[in-house]
């Protein structure tokens, strides 16, 4: 997907989040906690994982934008997502990835607790929206285990892409449960 503005990224991420919430809230408690044969995580565990990653992305974006601000790197509102990131994103769509230990679900959080954490991380990202337009969110980088070094803008795009990826996986599990 191509983004013309930071607002486009936020709008796309919000739409994905809404689809995630609609999908999960339409399920029964039994469906949310079921582990179909051949699957590693329940739907509740997917949402917990997404919430853990969401917290991390918000913290990383804050750190990277603070570096840009401290360095006086003014932004012009332009979105600059590297071709390498886009290629990696396309490649990741067809690859089974293993979540690093630090972002694997393990606390047994309820879906409600995970959505509360997701709402908090989304609020944290929302509080950075102005910084994304005021400061250059493309220079400072932070490494991702699969994608390599990413800018704040790329982390913001990745947050929505990550949710979309898992929503697709969750829908396949829901089909197994039907």
Secondary structure, DSSP 8 states (H G I E B T S, - for coil): ---SSHHHHHHHHHHHHHHHHHHHHTS-HHHHH---TT-SS-HHHHHHHHHHHHHHHHHHHHHHHHHHHHTT-B--S-----HHHHHHHHHHTTS-----GGGS--S---HHHHHHHHHHHHHHHHTTHHHHHHB-TTSSEEEETTTEEEEHHHHHHHHHHHHHHHHHHHHHHHHHH-
